Amino acid sequence: CKLQFLRASFQSTQNNAGSQHGSYEWPAFGLHDEFDSPAPIVAVEWLGERSLAYLTLTNEFTVIDTVMMTMLERLNFSGLKLVYAEFSLSRSSVNEFEIKNTEGKKNGRLC
């Protein structure tokens, strides 16, 4: 898997000397650089002006410097027991709450 960085480029205004005022110049995007990832990326977050962090499907957290295109840090969280809720578990909890709530209303109680 690859994380691709695109660069926006604008046409020079000298070529568009006859264009009307108020018209927009739309940028063209081209590939600036790529960063290889060992697994599919599931989350991306900017940490600052030049630092980007991403999390892979295998719980590998990577921080890269987008100016120098170098990896600053890579942490593997796959061996740690992290607290998270899966969608199927959270839905069953909501269903249990709704059942208890409707039973409580029948008996004159809330929850």
N, C-alpha and C positions, 0 to 999 in steps of 0.2 A: 504494500500500500504506500501511497505517496501523498504528502501534504504539499500542494502546489501554491506558490506565491505568484500573483499576477501583478503586472505593472501597467498603470494607465498611461497612455501617451495621447497627446492632443496634436492635431494638425497645426502647422505654423499659420499664423494669421496673415502672413504675406500672400499665401496662396488664395485666401478667401477675401481679398481686398474689395471685391465687388459684392460681398454678402451684405444683407440688410442689417440695420442696427436692431438689437434685441434678439437676434437669432442665437441659438445655442450651438456650441461645439460639443459634440458627443465624443467621449474618449474611446479609443480602441484599446483593448486589453490583450496583452501578450504575456507569455510565460517568462517570469523573471528568474525563478529558481525552484528547486524541488528539495524536499527533505524526506528521506525514506523512513517508513514506520514498519515495525515488525508485524503489526496486526491492524485491523480496521480501527479508525479513530472514531470515538463516540462523543467526545467533548473537546471544545477549544475555547480558550479564554486569554485575552490580552492581560498581561501583568503590569505593563508599563508601555512606554512609547516604542520600545524595541524588543521587549521580551514577550514571548508567546508560550503558553503552556497547553499541552494536550494530553488527553487520557485515552488509552487504547482499550479495546475489548478485553484484553488480558490483564487489565488493571496495572498497566505500566504508565507512569506519569513522567512526562518529559518537558523540560523547559529549554527553549532555544532562543538565541539572539538572532533576530531577523535582519540585522544590518550586516553582521559578519557571517551569518548563516552557519553558526556553530552551535553544537549542543552544550548547554551550560550544566544541565543536571538530568539524570535519569534515575527514577526510583521505581522499584518493582513492588507493588502492594499485593501481589497475588497470594503470597504466603500469610498475610495478615488477616485476622478476622475483623472485617469492617462491618459496621452496623448500617444496614440498608433494608428497605422493604421492597419486596418484589410485588409486581402489580397483582398477581393472583392472590397473594397473601393479604394485601391491603383491601382488595375487593371482598374477600371473605370476612374480614373484620368489619367492614362497613355493613355488610348484609346482616351479621350478627347484631350489630348495634341497632339497625332498623327493626329487626325482629323484636329485640328487647324493648325498644322504644314503643312499638305498637302494642305489645303485651302490657307495658306499664300504663299506657293511656287507657286501656280497657279496665284495668284495676284501679284507676284513679291516681296512679303514680307517674312521675316523670322519670324516664330512664330506669 
